[in-house]
């Protein structure tokens, strides 16, 4: 974790200097996870009574802020990629699941009616799913040591995803109903209609539709589907997994709130 690399070191230089993902299995990831949980809980307690207009203002700032973050990091990395002779890296295009947070936040903050609802519902479901996956498995550490710009960028990005989603659930900004799952999934699939053919044409695995790369348990199943020449089953499996996870989060939040109300009544 305390590797002595420069904060703005580029992954190509890091690899030449001997970094091959050591921090991914190191203590930095655990520290980040613990601090994230503590900070999310503290912030949720602090802002649990935030008014709807205050949250909407936050979502506007979040949407704009994350686009600025993405453009800054992508420009920084692309300059190094091109300067080193590798050319533009299409793997950093904003087509992965965690990039949807930019569009969802903009819809939730600036949109009206169903568009606003779709953005907010995705943040409360897909945002939490994507954020937690990287809180647990911080993929950036495979390429950058803990104390580097790119690693910190990834940590902040996914922390904001989880915090925002939980905030929308705790403050009842998003209704804990099945309709919220439908709105979230509608936005997810609208973006998927572009991503899925792009994956099949280019061989990329954006939103994990091609190989379920990195998804616990599902990646092994995808390997069997793909080996049998039925890659389309991997895509269907991931679509079903997203829908199931979105529904699980909404009903988990609903169950937790019901339990808290029940405990409150007993105490009273």
Secondary structure, DSSP 8 states (H G I E B T S, - for coil): ------TT--HHHHHHTT-SSGGGGSHHHHHHHHHHHHHHHHHHHHHTT--HHHHHHHHHHHHHHHHHHHHHHHHHHHHHHHHTT----GGGSTTSGGGHHHHHHHHHHH--HHHHHHHHHHHTTHHHHHHHHHHHS-GGGGTS-SSSHHHHHHHHHHHHHHHHHHHHHHTTSS--SHHHHHHHHHHHHHHHHHHHHHHHHH---GGGTTT-TT-TTHHHHHHHHHHTT-HHHHHHHHHHHHHHHHHHHHHHHHHHHHHHHHHHHHH-
